[in-house]
Amino acid sequence: MGKKILLDFIKNHKISYIVGIFFMLLASYIQSLFPKLLGNIIDILKTDNFAFSVVSNKIVYILLIALGTFLSACIWRNLVIANSRTLECYLREMLYAHFQKLSPEFYNKKKTGDLIAYAINDISAIRMTFGPATALSINGIAICAISIYSMSRSVNWQLTFMALIPIPLIIFSMLKIGKLIQKRFKKVQESFGSISDRVQENIYGIRVIKAYVQEAEEINNFQKLNKEMMDANLNMVKTSSFLSPSIDISFSISFVMSLIVGGNMVLKGSISLGEFIAFNGYLTMIVKPVTSMGRVLTIMERGMASFKRLNDIFNVKPEIEDGEKMLTGPLQGEITFNNLSFSYPTSSEITLENINFNIPKGCTVGILGKTGSGKTTLISLLLKLYNSPEEKIIIDGIDINDFSLEALREGIGYVPQDNFLFSASIKDNISFFKDIYTEDEIKKAAKVSAIYDSIMNLPNNFDTILGERGINLSGGQKQRIALARAIVKNPPILILDDSLSAVDTITEFNILNNLNQIRKEKTTIIIAHRISALKNADFIIVLDKGKILEKGTHHELIKEGGLYYETFKSQFKEEQNECPWEAS
């Protein structure tokens, strides 16, 4: 998948790559003219009574070579290097879009710090590989090839052969060290992911850390991770540090051989002084790209390690996909659970077993159960956060698996237990950054969720900017803003997953009363631990260990004397004593 994304990008930008590489090769060719020209000038200056006009012409040629190299280099850098920045942006967008498609199970296994490392460090390493490193490689190979050809053709092939004997040693060193660099860079990236994850967790959990006086312990834990990252970087640096010295030693041998053998050839008259200087000029030209190849190889090995990591992520396929029929019709709100049983993909334990009940359109249903009874799992299946068995969940007479994900979720308003607010204005949080809602609709949703007065008491009202995850609001205020976000959507199906737990009973009563008034023709599902949130529902489902234990209205369940009644007694002892008929 990652390879396909990369190839598609290169195909879409092939013209700029072709033009850029052409000017890269042109710049290399123009550069290679300089040593030969300099050698000619030396030979001219060596002769008696040389014509100054000939030398001045050669100097003009040198200036033209410099100008041609400058212009060609500017063009290819603006094309090839700019493409690498575009590639970086493109890969990050593709990765972000891929993250949006992946199922909750993926995020249960991956840490946030690791995912941040993919989006920042790994993509940056790939950009360096397919930008500067690739450009330097092509440029270096072109310069080396032209220089070696010119050395052997224009000067002396025997001298060229002797001077380049150490090159195989350089190539061998690069290949051996390069593999080690790739392995060690992978450890560096993993360390970066761990340290990013630790920082994020500590920032989010700073109140808990302070409450339990764990600052010193957390600092020690961070220092350990920081040292591991430092050690990983040092190991990589120690490995890559062998490259440049190996190349320098090899070329020192080349220059010594060139001076000894080439100097004797000049003395014997086999080659001229100008040719000898041109030869050393070509050898010097080879030194720079080959020396930079050590750095280039390090960058490339890092990039390949990052590309493998990124490719692994791109190869993760979304477990939840659109239904084959891709039905997009608007939902009406009738829901049927038809003998539904479910186990999580990573567990053999049955989470839901033989769930059977029908929710007519416009009905309000309450779901009660102990922690771990399967309430949230039931809603997750209704939202298709996990794949549901065929013909087990029916919406408006249609199997849930026949709907497109967009149509299904667009028809459902969901307020989860762990409500999430963005670092944006309250207005943007309620509208979810959509421009389709009017200010009156946003205000009405705030009034229904009983948060309007609190918002109007804030300095900038609906334009008040919230801190990260709504840190500057109370738990109850965050819940009510999240509720307003679902209400403004006016969905055919509204699901409240224990989303009134942080508000007081009076506010809870007002919210539920408001919902009853505006949702008479629409389906509402309320999951709660408090009986007060459920007692006015059209009917109530009591779940226990993944099974429906009881079903009926509030009064019917009280009379049954089962789990619902026991929960009622524990929550409303005073009310029970005042109303003896409730216990009958």
Residue, then its C-alpha position, 0 to 999 in steps of 0.5 A: m500500500g505504501k509503495k503504491i502511494l509513493l509510485d502514484f505520487i511519482k507518476n503524478h509529478k513525473i514531468s517535474y522529476i524528469v526536467g529536474i533530473f535533466f538539469m541535474l545531469l546538465a549541471s554535473y556535465i558543466q562542472s566536469l568541464f572545469p578541470k580540463l579547462l584549467g589544465n589547458i590554461i596551465d599548459i598555455l601559461k607554461t609556454d613562452n610568449f603565450a597569447f593573453s587573448v587565448v587565456s582571457n577566452k579560457i577565463v570567460y569560459i570558466l565564468l560561463i561554466a560557473l554561471g551554467t552550473f549555478l542556473s542548472a543547480c537552481i532549477w533542479r533544486n527547485l524541482v526535485i527538492a520542492n517535490s520532496r516537500t510536496l511528498e512529505c505533505y502528501l504522505r502525511e495527509m494520506l496517513y491521516a486519512h488512513f488513521q480516520k478509516l482504521s477501526p477502534e481495535f487498531y487504536n487499542k493496540k497502538k500507542t499515541g506516541d508511536l502514531i505521532a512518530y509515524a506522522i512526524n519523524d518517519i515521514s520527515a526521514i522519507r522526505m529526506t531520502f526521496g529529496p536531498a539524498t536521492a538528488l545527491s546520489i544522482n548528482g554524485i553518480a553523474i559527476c563520478a561517471i563523467s570524471i572517471y571517463s574524462m580522467s581515463r580518456s583525456v589524461n591516462w587510463q592506467l593512472t586512473f585505474m591505480a588512483l581508483i583502486p581504493i573505491p571497492l573498499i569504500i563501497f564495501s564499507m558503505l554497504k556493511i555500515g548501511k545495514l547497521i544504520q538502518k537497524r539502529f535508526k529503527k530503534v531510535q524511532e521506537s524510542f521517540g514513540s515511547i518518549s512522545d507517548r510518556v509526555q502525552e500521558n503525563i500532560y493529560g494526567i497531570r492532575v492525577i500525578k499531582a494528587y498522588v505526589q508522583e512528580a519525582e517518580e514520573i521524572n525518573n521514569f522519563q529520565k530512563l526513557n530519555k536515556e534509552m533514546m540517547d543511547a539509541n542515537l549514540n549507537m547509531v552515531k557510532t556506527s555512521s561515524f565510521l563512514s566518513p573516516s573510511i572514505d577519507i582514508s581511501f581517498s588519501i591513498s588515492f591522492v598519494m598514489s596519484l602524486i607518486v605515479g602521476g608526478n613521475m609520469v610528468l617528469k618522464g613526459s608521459i603526460s603534461l603538467g596541465e593534464f596532471i592538474a586536470f587529473n587531480g581536479y577530476l579526482t577532487m571532484i570525485v572526492k566530494p560526492v563520494t564523501s557525501m555518499g556516506r551522509v547520503l547512505t545514512i539518510m537513505e538507510r534511515g528513510m528505508a527504515s521509516f518507509k518500512r514502518l510506514n508501509d506496515i501501517f498503510n498495510v493495515k486494512p480497516e476492519i469496518e467497511d461500507g456495506e456491499k449494497m452501499l445504501t444511503g437512504p436517510l434512517q427512520g429510527e426503527i431498530t431490531f436486535n435479532n438474536l444478537s451474539f457477539s465476541y470481541p475479535t481478540s477475545s473468546e469470551i462472549t460479550l453479548e448473548n441472544i439479544n432480542f428486542n425491537i425499538p419502534k420509531g419515535c420510542t425512548v429506550g433505557i438500558l441499565g446494567k452493571t459495569g461490563s454487562g455489555k451496554t457500550t458494546l451493544i451501542s458500538l455495534l449499532l454504530k458499526l464500530y465493530n462488524s456485526p453478524e449478518e441479519k442480527i441488527i436491523i434498521d428500518g427493516i434493512d440489515i445494518n451491513d447493507f448501509s454505507l458507513e457515512a449514511l449509518r453514522e450520519g443518521i445517529g447522534y452519539v454522546p459517549q461516556d468519554n466526551f471529547l472537546f476540541s481546543a476551539s470555540i464552544k460554537d465550533n465544538i457544538s457545530f463540529f466545525k460545520d457551517i450548516y447550522t444557524e446560530d439559532e439552531i446552535k443556541k437551541a441545542a445549548k438550551v435543550s442540553a441546559i448549558y446555555d446559561s453557563i455559556m452566556n456567563l463566560p467572557n466571550n459566550f459561544d466564542t469562548i475558546l476551550g483549553e485542550r480537551g475542554i480542560n477549563l470546563s467542569g465535567g458536567q459542562k463538558q458533558r452538556i456541550a457534547l450533548a448539544r453537539a448531538i442535539v444540533k444534528n437532530p438525528p433520527i436516532l440519538i444515543l446517550d451513553d451514560s452521558l448525564s453522569a456528571v450533572d446533578t439530578i435537577t439538571e438531569f431532569n430538565i435535560l430529559n424533559n427537554l429531550n422528550q419535547i423535541r424528540k417525540e417522533k425520533t428514537t432515543i436510547i439512554i444508557a445510564h447507571r442512575i434510575s432517575a435517567l431511565k424511569n420515564a422511558d417507554f421501556i427499559i432493558v436490563l443487561d447482566k453478563g451480556k444477556i437481557l435479564e429484564k425488560g419492561t417499563h419502570h413500574e413493571l420492573i419495580k414490581e418484578g423485584g429483580l436487579y432493576y428493583e435492587t438497583f432502585k432500592s440502593q439509589f432511592k431508599e428515601e423515596q421508597n420509604e415515602c412511596p410504599w407502593e413502589a415496592s409492592 
